Amino acid sequence: MFADLVRLINRRPPDDYEKGFVRSVKVTVKAPRNRRVERLIAICWGVIVLKSLAVVWLFDRYHVPVSPLWVIAPTVIFAALCTVVYLLRD
């Protein structure tokens, strides 16, 4: 706040004014993957497969008049989205 006041009074920027700005950022090292998270993602995909099989079996057993894809498709789509976001994060 006071720096802007001084600049307003002087009408010219101080000598070190440009040194406060970042001119470029260069990242060369890719972040390593976390094995725990990858294991968790694999376990979650296994749970999704088991859930999908259970939904198909239950819908067939109790004659639900709705396609099981109404339950399975959103689960698979959102899980795939989360997996892709993790894999393409860098």
JOSUL-V839268 format. One line per field, one symbol per residue. phi: phi as a letter, one per 40 degrees, with the letter a starting at -180 (. if undefined). psi: psi as a letter, one per 30 degrees, with the letter a starting at -180 (. if undefined). Layout:
BEGIN
phi = ???
psi = ???
END
This chain:
BEGIN
phi = .cccccccccgaccccccccbccabbbbcccccccccccccccccccccccccccccccccbfccbccccccdccccccccccccccbcc
psi = eeeeeeeeefgkllegefffkkelkjkfkkklkjeeeeeeeeeeeeeeeeeeeeeeeeeeeghkgkkfffeeeeeeeeeeeeeeeeegf.
END
